[in-house]
């Protein structure tokens, strides 16, 4: 029976596969015509069902192959997580996180996060969105196998909408490059806005430097003339000297604004930071309160930088003043330290100066205090012009520090917390390890020059009437004859008629109609040997750049005092025949 059934089964299978003829089917079944036709119809239906199943199975295999191809070739990471365990991951996902596939599968998804807090936060956000709208998209950070971090947009969909907590499929897009590009773009925008702000402030400061210094020139000069009265009682003399000191501080304000805006100019030479601190120790001590102790620790190696020594002195003074104010009336300690560092790009990126210097070796001055420290808001605004936490402060000291360090291509590092003191380190690119060579001009003695012995004629050229009147008074007080002109054209007219009798010209730089440069060149054409002293409210380097190689006899910056003009005239006329 089994053999017969087996034989019949084989025959049926041949029928179903379409390999038997109708006569063979009839013989096999032994049926009459009606039964045979019913059975044949049933077999045809069954055969169609089987063909449909086979077609569906082939389509399913083809679809699975396509999905597998997409899974493997997708430009984003794709994974499967069930009960917080990674069950599948494509090659892109493995490459993103730096794991081999066999290392990743079976691990908790927690392995991709830097902390439990981050992992739990993403989970809450993701499942809250899935519960609300069926999918969840979260921006997060993943931790790679090597410990580095990447920025990721994570999109998740539940495997089973009726039980979405059981598992999810997700896609992960690495947006680290996009984030970096966005940060760079924002950085460029910040630098552009900062440059525009500095340019505007520079124009303002430049105008102030010229006009304000002219006003200070008149105030300080007349006070200086008043001091020349030998019969002046001690009380009024002291008052006048105090007023002159105030005009000096006002001039310093202008220089600080120019320094912050980048319009200040530097007289660069080789400077050893150690020598600078030693030479100015007494001056620095005056910048701090009586109850504050300065502890100095200098490097044993020369710390040579290419810099303006006067500007560096100003930086240290401002840092010490700021530290002293942070300590207040309490007893405290300020540490003044010098040294050198090899700085890489990552470390220099922390600098508070917008323009980061290239990596290399830097010499530094560090000022630390035991004061009240700064909160985050104060740290952020520390270098803003006119920002101060003091009731009577001007808010320009630290702004000037920023401008000077920027002008020297340096960096500034700030560390401070409330009630923990403050440490500010300023860094300057180091030059060769050699001693700084700073040649000093020998003092000029007017008695040695002797220009007062035979009165000389000085042509004073300035467009400001009060400044012009004051300069004439200065010249006459020094024993010279003064002639005045209000601009370059008037000066040239006077010079053409009196060129042989004029011994020296005190020439303002900025004037209407004809400025100092053009007037100077015309005078040199008429009389090549004429001695010209340039006078300006701008710095010497800024003004002298326009006269490079022109043969000026000297430069004097407004506001200047009587003894400074004496020295300039002595130098210009003392050896001049």
C-alpha positions in Angstrom: 0.0 0.0 0.0 2.8 2.4 0.9 4.5 1.5 -2.3 1.3 2.1 -4.3 0.6 5.4 -2.5 4.1 6.4 -3.1 3.7 5.6 -6.7 0.4 7.5 -7.0 2.0 10.4 -5.1 4.7 10.6 -7.7 2.2 10.6 -10.4 0.2 13.4 -8.8 3.4 15.4 -8.4 4.0 15.0 -12.1 0.5 16.1 -12.9 0.9 19.2 -10.7 4.1 20.0 -12.5 2.4 19.7 -15.8 4.5 16.8 -17.0 1.7 14.2 -17.6 -0.8 14.1 -20.5 -4.6 14.0 -20.0 -4.7 10.2 -21.0 -2.1 9.5 -18.3 -4.2 11.4 -15.7 -7.3 9.5 -16.7 -5.5 6.2 -16.4 -4.1 7.2 -13.0 -7.4 8.3 -11.5 -9.7 5.8 -13.1 -12.5 8.4 -13.2 -15.4 9.0 -15.4 -15.6 12.1 -17.6 -17.4 14.3 -15.2 -15.2 13.4 -12.2 -12.2 13.7 -14.3 -13.1 17.2 -15.4 -13.8 18.3 -11.9 -10.5 17.0 -10.7 -8.7 18.6 -13.6 -10.2 22.0 -12.8 -9.2 21.6 -9.2 -5.7 20.6 -10.2 -5.4 23.6 -12.5 -6.5 26.0 -9.7 -4.0 24.4 -7.4 -1.3 24.7 -10.0 -2.1 28.5 -10.4 -1.9 29.0 -6.7 1.5 27.3 -6.6 2.7 29.4 -9.5 1.5 32.6 -7.7 3.3 31.6 -4.5 6.5 31.0 -6.4 6.2 34.3 -8.2 5.5 36.1 -4.8 8.5 34.3 -3.3 10.7 35.4 -6.2 9.5 39.0 -5.8 10.1 38.8 -2.1 13.7 37.6 -2.6 14.2 40.4 -5.2 12.8 43.0 -2.8 15.0 41.7 0.0 18.0 41.9 -2.3 17.2 45.5 -3.1 16.7 46.4 0.5 19.9 44.7 1.4 21.7 46.6 -1.4 20.2 49.9 -0.1 21.1 48.9 3.5 24.7 48.3 2.5 25.2 51.2 0.1 23.3 53.9 1.9 25.3 57.1 2.4 23.9 57.3 6.0 24.3 54.9 8.9 21.5 52.5 9.3 20.9 50.3 12.3 18.5 48.1 14.3 18.1 48.4 18.0 15.9 46.1 20.1 15.6 46.5 23.8 18.5 49.0 23.6 20.8 46.4 22.0 22.3 46.9 18.6 21.2 43.9 16.4 22.3 45.2 13.0 24.3 48.0 11.4 25.4 48.8 7.9 29.0 49.5 6.9 28.4 53.2 6.8 27.3 53.2 10.5 30.3 51.1 11.5 32.7 53.5 9.6 31.1 56.5 11.3 31.8 55.1 14.8 35.0 53.3 14.0 33.9 49.8 15.0 34.0 46.6 13.1 30.5 45.1 12.6 31.2 42.1 14.8 32.4 44.5 17.6 29.2 46.6 17.4 26.5 43.9 17.2 25.2 42.7 20.5 26.4 45.8 22.4 24.2 48.2 24.2 23.5 51.4 22.3 25.0 53.1 25.3 28.5 52.5 23.8 27.8 55.3 21.3 27.4 58.0 23.9 29.8 59.8 26.1 27.7 59.6 29.3 24.6 58.0 30.7 22.9 61.4 30.8 23.3 61.9 27.1 22.1 58.4 26.3 19.0 58.8 28.5 18.2 62.2 27.2 18.3 61.0 23.6 16.1 58.1 24.5 13.5 60.3 26.2 13.4 62.7 23.3 13.2 60.0 20.7 10.5 58.0 22.2 8.4 61.0 23.1 8.4 62.0 19.4 7.7 58.5 18.3 4.7 58.3 20.7 3.4 61.6 19.4 3.9 61.4 15.6 5.3 57.9 14.9 8.9 58.9 14.2 11.6 60.7 16.2 14.5 62.9 15.0 17.2 64.1 17.5 20.5 65.9 17.1 23.1 64.4 19.4 26.8 63.6 19.7 28.2 60.1 19.4 31.5 58.8 20.8 33.7 56.9 18.4 35.8 53.9 19.3 38.9 56.1 19.5 37.2 58.5 21.9 36.6 61.3 19.4 33.2 62.9 19.1 31.0 63.4 16.1 27.8 65.3 15.6 24.8 63.2 14.4 21.2 63.6 13.3 19.4 60.5 14.5 16.0 59.5 13.0 14.2 56.5 14.4 11.1 54.5 13.4 9.5 51.7 15.5 9.6 48.1 14.2 6.1 47.5 15.4 3.6 50.4 15.8 1.6 48.4 18.3 4.7 47.7 20.4 7.2 50.5 19.5 9.2 50.1 22.7 10.3 46.7 21.5 12.7 48.1 18.9 13.5 50.7 16.3 15.3 51.1 13.1 17.3 54.3 12.8 19.4 56.3 10.3 22.3 58.4 11.5 23.8 61.3 9.4 27.2 62.6 10.4 26.9 66.4 10.4 30.3 67.2 12.0 31.7 68.7 8.8 28.5 70.8 8.4 28.8 72.0 12.0 32.5 72.9 11.6 31.7 74.8 8.4 28.9 76.7 10.2 31.2 77.5 13.1 33.8 78.8 10.6 31.2 80.9 8.9 30.0 82.3 12.1 33.6 82.9 13.1 34.3 84.8 9.9 31.1 86.9 10.4 32.2 87.7 14.0 35.7 88.7 12.8 34.2 90.8 10.0 31.9 92.6 12.4 34.8 93.0 14.9 37.0 94.5 12.1 34.2 96.9 11.1 33.8 97.9 14.7 37.5 98.5 15.1 37.6 100.4 11.8 34.8 102.7 13.1 36.5 103.1 16.4 39.8 103.8 14.7 38.3 106.6 12.6 36.8 108.0 15.8 40.0 107.6 17.8 42.1 109.1 15.0 39.9 112.2 14.9 40.0 112.5 18.7 43.8 112.0 18.7 44.2 115.0 16.4 41.6 117.4 17.8 41.8 116.4 21.5 45.6 116.6 21.5 45.4 120.1 20.1 43.2 121.1 23.0 45.5 119.4 25.5 48.4 121.2 23.8 46.9 124.6 24.6 45.9 123.7 28.1 49.2 122.0 29.0 51.3 124.5 27.2 49.8 127.6 28.9 50.2 125.8 32.3 53.8 125.1 31.4 54.4 128.8 30.6 52.8 129.7 33.9 55.3 127.5 35.7 58.2 129.5 34.2 57.3 132.4 36.5 59.9 132.3 39.2 57.8 134.4 41.5 54.9 131.9 41.5 54.0 130.9 45.1 54.4 127.2 46.1 50.6 126.6 46.4 49.6 127.8 42.9 52.7 126.0 41.5 51.6 122.7 43.0 48.1 123.3 41.6 49.5 123.9 38.1 51.7 120.8 38.3 48.7 118.7 39.2 46.7 120.2 36.3 49.6 119.3 33.9 49.6 115.8 35.4 45.9 115.5 34.5 46.5 116.6 30.9 49.1 113.8 30.7 46.5 111.3 31.8 44.0 112.7 29.3 46.6 112.2 26.5 47.1 108.6 27.8 43.4 108.0 27.3 43.7 109.0 23.6 46.7 106.6 23.2 44.7 103.8 24.8 41.8 104.3 22.4 44.2 104.3 19.5 45.8 101.1 20.8 42.5 99.3 21.2 41.4 100.3 17.7 44.7 99.2 16.1 45.4 102.8 15.0 48.2 103.1 17.5 51.7 102.6 16.0 54.6 100.8 17.6 58.3 101.6 17.8 59.5 98.0 17.5 62.8 96.8 18.8 64.2 93.8 20.5 62.9 93.7 24.1 63.7 91.2 26.9 60.6 90.8 29.1 62.8 90.0 32.1 64.7 93.3 31.7 61.5 95.2 31.1 60.1 94.0 34.5 63.4 94.7 36.3 63.8 98.2 34.9 60.2 99.2 35.7 59.8 97.4 39.1 59.5 100.7 41.0 57.0 102.1 38.5 54.9 98.9 38.6 54.8 99.1 42.4 53.0 102.4 42.1 50.1 100.7 40.2 48.9 98.6 43.2 47.4 99.4 46.5 49.4 99.8 49.7 48.2 96.5 51.2 49.0 94.5 48.1 52.2 92.6 47.8 53.8 92.0 44.4 55.7 88.7 44.1 57.9 88.5 41.0 59.2 85.3 39.4 61.3 85.8 36.3 62.4 83.2 33.8 66.1 82.2 34.0 66.3 82.4 30.2 66.3 85.6 28.1 62.7 86.3 26.8 63.3 88.3 23.7 60.4 89.6 21.6 60.1 92.1 18.8 57.9 94.7 20.4 57.4 98.3 21.5 58.8 98.4 25.0 56.6 101.4 26.0 53.5 99.5 24.9 54.5 96.4 26.8 55.1 98.5 29.9 51.6 99.8 29.5 50.2 96.3 29.2 51.9 95.2 32.5 50.8 98.4 34.2 47.2 97.9 33.2 47.2 94.2 34.2 48.6 95.2 37.6 46.1 98.0 38.1 43.2 95.6 37.2 44.5 93.0 39.6 44.9 95.6 42.4 41.4 96.8 41.9 40.1 93.2 42.0 41.8 92.8 45.5 40.4 96.2 46.6 41.1 97.5 50.1 41.9 94.1 51.5 45.4 92.7 51.9 46.3 90.5 48.9 49.0 89.2 46.7 49.7 89.8 43.0 52.1 87.4 41.2 54.1 88.7 38.2 55.6 85.8 36.3 57.6 85.6 33.0 58.3 82.5 31.0 58.1 80.8 27.6 55.8 78.2 26.1 55.6 76.1 22.9 52.0 76.6 21.9 50.0 74.5 19.4 46.9 75.6 17.4 44.4 74.0 19.8 45.8 75.9 22.8 46.0 79.2 21.0 42.4 78.8 19.9 41.5 79.8 23.5 43.0 83.2 23.1 40.7 86.2 23.7 42.2 88.0 20.7 40.0 87.3 17.6 43.0 86.9 15.3 44.8 83.7 16.5 48.6 83.6 16.0 50.2 80.6 14.3 51.7 77.9 16.6 55.2 78.3 17.8 57.3 79.5 20.7 56.0 82.4 22.8 57.3 84.5 25.6 54.7 85.5 28.2 53.9 87.8 31.1 51.4 86.4 33.6 49.6 88.4 36.3 47.7 86.5 39.0 45.8 88.0 41.9 43.9 86.8 45.0 41.0 89.1 44.3 37.3 88.5 44.0 37.5 86.8 40.6 35.0 87.2 37.7 31.7 85.5 36.8 31.0 84.3 33.3 29.4 87.6 32.2 32.3 89.7 33.4 34.8 87.4 31.8 33.0 87.7 28.5 33.0 91.6 28.6 36.4 92.0 30.2 38.0 93.6 27.0 35.0 95.6 25.9 35.8 99.3 25.6 34.3 101.4 28.4 33.1 98.3 30.3 34.0 98.4 34.0 32.7 97.0 37.2 34.1 99.9 39.2 31.9 102.9 40.0 34.6 105.4 38.9 36.4 103.3 36.3 36.9 104.3 32.7 36.9 100.9 31.2 39.8 101.4 28.7 42.7 99.8 30.4 41.9 96.2 29.4 40.7 97.3 26.0 44.1 98.9 25.5 45.8 95.6 26.5 43.8 93.7 23.9 44.7 96.2 21.2 48.4 96.2 22.0 48.6 92.4 22.2 46.6 92.2 18.9 49.0 94.7 17.3 52.0 92.5 18.3 50.3 89.3 16.9 50.1 87.9 20.4 47.5 86.0 22.5 45.7 86.5 25.8 44.5 83.7 28.1 42.1 84.4 31.0 41.3 82.1 33.9 39.0 83.4 36.6 36.1 82.2 38.9 34.2 84.1 41.5 36.0 84.2 44.8 39.0 82.3 43.3 41.1 85.1 41.9 42.1 85.8 38.3 45.1 84.9 36.1 45.8 86.7 32.9 48.6 85.6 30.6 49.7 87.7 27.6 51.9 86.0 25.0 54.1 87.4 22.3 55.9 85.5 19.5 59.5 84.9 20.8 62.5 85.9 18.8 66.0 84.5 18.9 67.4 83.8 22.4 69.7 86.8 22.5 69.7 89.8 24.7 67.6 92.7 23.6 69.5 95.7 22.2 67.8 98.9 22.9 70.0 101.9 22.2 69.0 105.0 24.1 69.5 108.5 22.8 72.0 110.5 24.8 70.5 113.4 26.8 70.5 116.7 25.0 71.8 119.7 26.9 70.6 123.0 25.6 73.6 124.7 27.1 75.8 122.6 24.9 73.8 123.5 21.8 73.9 127.2 22.5 71.2 128.2 19.9 69.9 130.8 22.4 73.3 132.6 22.2 72.5 133.9 18.7 68.7 134.2 18.3 67.2 132.1 15.5 64.0 132.6 13.5 61.4 129.8 13.7 58.4 129.6 11.3 55.5 128.1 13.2 52.8 126.6 11.0 49.6 125.3 12.5 45.9 125.7 11.5 44.7 125.9 15.1 44.9 129.5 16.2 45.3 128.8 19.9 48.0 126.2 19.2 49.8 128.6 16.9 49.7 131.3 19.5 51.0 129.0 22.2 53.9 127.7 20.0 54.9 131.3 19.3 55.0 131.9 23.0 57.1 128.8 23.5 59.6 129.8 20.7 59.9 133.4 22.1 60.4 132.1 25.7 63.3 130.0 24.4 64.9 133.1 23.0 64.0 132.7 19.3 62.1 134.9 17.0 58.8 133.5 15.9 56.8 133.9 12.7 53.3 132.2 12.3 51.4 130.8 9.4 47.9 129.3 9.5 48.3 126.6 6.8 50.7 125.3 4.2 50.0 127.9 1.5 50.5 130.8 3.9 53.7 129.2 5.2 55.0 128.8 1.7 54.3 132.5 0.8 56.1 133.6 3.9 59.0 131.2 3.3 59.5 132.4 -0.3 60.0 135.9 0.9 62.0 135.1 4.0 63.7 131.8 3.2 67.2 133.1 4.0 66.2 134.5 7.4 64.2 131.4 8.6 66.4 129.0 10.5 63.8 126.3 11.4 60.2 125.4 10.6 57.9 123.9 13.2 55.3 122.3 10.9 51.9 120.8 11.6 51.1 117.6 9.7 47.3 118.0 9.1 46.1 121.3 7.7 43.5 122.5 5.2 44.4 123.8 1.7 48.0 122.5 1.8 49.1 119.9 4.4 52.5 119.6 6.0 53.9 117.0 3.6 53.3 119.2 0.5 54.5 122.4 2.2 57.6 120.6 3.4 58.5 119.4 -0.1 58.0 122.9 -1.6 60.2 124.4 1.1 62.9 121.8 0.4 62.8 122.7 -3.3 63.3 126.4 -2.4 66.0 125.7 0.2 67.2 122.1 0.5 69.1 122.7 3.8 66.1 124.1 5.7 65.6 122.4 9.1 62.0 121.2 9.6 60.5 119.7 12.8 57.2 117.9 12.2 54.5 118.3 14.8 51.4 116.1 15.1 48.8 114.6 17.4 49.5 111.2 15.8 52.2 108.9 16.9 55.8 109.4 15.6 55.8 106.2 13.5 52.5 107.0 12.0 53.4 110.5 11.0 57.0 109.8 10.0 56.0 107.0 7.6 54.7 109.8 5.2 58.1 111.6 5.4 60.3 108.5 5.0 63.6 109.5 3.4 62.5 113.2 3.2 65.2 114.5 5.6 63.1 115.8 8.6 65.2 117.4 11.3 62.9 116.0 14.1 59.5 115.1 15.3 57.5 116.3 18.3 54.1 114.8 19.3 51.3 116.9 20.7 50.7 117.7 23.4 54.3 118.6 24.2 55.9 120.6 26.9 58.3 123.5 26.8 61.4 121.4 27.7 60.5 118.9 24.9 60.5 121.7 22.3 63.8 123.0 23.7 65.4 119.7 23.1 64.0 119.4 19.5 65.2 122.9 18.6 68.6 122.3 20.3 69.0 119.2 18.2 67.9 120.9 15.0 69.8 124.2 15.4 72.7 123.5 17.7 75.0 122.2 15.0 73.4 123.9 12.1 75.3 126.7 10.5 
